[in-house]
Amino acid sequence: MEINACQFPDDLLYDVEGNVWVWRGSETLIVGATRIFAFIAGKIEAVKFKPIGSKLQTGMSIATVESSKYFGVVRSPVGGELVEVNNELLGNPSLANKHPYTGGWFARISPSDWKPENLLSTAQAEPAFRLLVEKFHVRCFYVYPDYEVSGIGGECPETLGGLDELMKRMKEDQTVHLVTDNKLADADVPNWAFLRGYRMLETRREGSLLHFIMGK
């Protein structure tokens, strides 16, 4: 399922209130955060987990996440025991933004009160997720950007000059989101990126605004 370019895989179950997903294995559950959670949090800069072996009740914290604009928790959708955490997030917390349904998972839980009726399929969760996307003005891109650049109200040459300096410092696997209201940007930005050898990954128009996702 896709809502405003935000993906919600059909093979998962969802706790809409907690904005988390669940994948059920043979004996344990894998839990992660949704695209909506990743948008609200912003680029996650730190993750701290509860200790392995912690006894959890439904709604208890599995981990805390922190960004420059957000501090919150990832909550367990079931009761049980915390048997594994994703240590990759300790050194690379933005995996939860970039790959929330794969490499950015949070924890594995051995459930003690597995109640699938309390979790929703994508079809069941869709109306509630649509309301959340509207409420929080959630915008997803197919590649989560590492940097944000605003060209709103500015001249294209000035904006592109600053963008060029940023992209020269970026790592090869990093991306940047440029938003601008310049009427000439739909032609100027792709041409500029082509001449400098940058990759144009996504372009989207929303009213008077143009959004570009670019990488090296």
N, C-alpha and C positions, 0 to 999 in steps of 0.2 A: 504494500500500500504506500502511496505517496501523497503527501499534503504539502503544497507550496514548496516542492522539491525536497521536503523532509521525508526520509525513508523510514518505514516501519515494517520489518520483515514479517512475512506471513507465517513463518514456522515458530514464532515466539509467542509467549503469553505476556500480558502487560498489567501492571499495577498503575493505573492512570493517576491516582492521587499522589503516588510517590515518584511518578515519572521514571519508573524502572521496568526492565524486561526480565523475563525468566526463560531459560532453556532447560528442559528436564532431561537428564541422562538416566542411566539405569538405577543409580542410587543417590546421586547428588543433583543439585540445581546450580546452574551458572546464572549469576545476576549481573546486570549492567545497567547503564543509564541510557535514556532515549536521546534522540536528536533534540527534542525540546529542552531537556535538562541541560544538554551541552550548550545550547544557544543562550539560555537564561544565565548560566554560569559564566559565559565568556571563555576565553582561552585559559584553561585550568593550569595553574602554576605549581600547585602542591597538593598531594594526596597523603592522608594518614589513615592507616587501617586499625581496626580493633585487633587485639591479639588473636592468633590462631587458637582455636579451642573455646572461644567465647560462646556462651549460651545466648541465643537470640530469641526474642519474642517478635511477633509481627509488628513492624513499624519502628523497631530499634535501629540505631545507626550501625552500619557496616563500616563506613569510612566518612571522613570529612574531606571536603574539597575546597580549595581556595584559589581565587583569581584576583586580579587588580580591582574588580568591582563586586566580588561575590564571596561569601563564606557560607557554606551549607553542608548538608549531610546526604549521603546515599543510604536509604532505609531498606531494611530487609522486608520483602513482601511475604515472608513466611517465618514461622518459628523453627528453630533448629540449632545446629552447631556450625560455627564458622570453621571450615576445614582447610581452606586455601584462599590466598589473596593473590592478585595480579601484581607481582613485584615490579613488572615492567613499568607500571605507572609511577613508581617512586622516582625513577630516573628520567622518565619521559611522560609526565602527567597529561600532556596534550593529546596523547593517544586516545583518551576518552572523548575528545572533540573530533579527532580526525577519523577514528575507526571505532565508533561506539558499540557496534554489534559484532566486532571480531577482536582485534588485538587490544581494544580498550575496555574489555570486560573488567569487572571489579572483584567478584568473589565467587567462591564455590561453597555451597551450604548443604549440609546433610539435614534434610527436613525432619521435624518431629511431628508437625501437624499440617501435612500437605493437604491443602484445600483448594483444588483447581477451580472450584466454583467462585472463589474470591478473585480470580484473575480472569482477564478478558482476552479473547482472540482479537486479531486486528480488526475484523468486521465489527465486533462488539465495541471495541475501543474507539473506532473512527469518529463518531459524533463528539465524544468528549475531547479527543485530540484536536479536532477542528476548532472547537471552542477555545482551547488553550493557545493554538496557533494564532487565532484572531486576537485573543486577549493580550498576549505578550508580543504581538506583531513579529512572530517568529519568521525568520528568513533563513533558509538553508541553501547552501551551495553544494554541488557535487564533490567539490574539494574544499575542505575547511581551511580558510586562510590563516597564515601565521601573522600577518600584518594587515592593518587597515590604514588607508590613505583617503582623506576627503579632499575633493577638488570642488566642492560646492561653493559657488560664488567667486571662484578664482579663474584666472586665465589659464588656458591649456598649456602654453609653454612653461609657465611657472610651476604648475602642478606636475608636469612630466619631468621637469628638471629635478625636482625633489624626489619623485618616484624613481628616477634613474639612479640617483645616489643611493637610495635604499636598496634597490635590487642588486647593485654592485656588491653590497655588503652581505646580501642574503646567501644562505647555503643553497646547494644545488637542489635539494628536495623541498625547499620552502616556497611558499606562495604569498601573494599579496592581493588584497581586495581594494580596488579603486572605485569610489562612487563620485559621480560628477553630474552637474546640471548643465554643463557646457553643450550647446546645441551642435557643435562641430565634432564632439568627442566620438560619435559613432563611426566616423571615418578616420579622424586624426589618431586616436589611440591605437587601433589595430595596425595602421600604417607605421606608427612610431615603434610599436613592439616588433613588427616584422623587420624593420631596418636594423634594429639592435639585436636581433636574434632571440628575443624573449618569446615564450610560449603563451599564446592566448588560450586559456583553458575554458572559460565560460563568459558569456555576455548576456545580460538581462536588462530589459527596460521596465521600469516601474513608474508610470506617470511621466514626470519631467526628469526623472533620475535615470542614469545609466550606470550599471554595475559591471565591472570587469574583474575576472580572476586571472592572474598572470603568474607565470613561473619562469625560471631560467631555462 
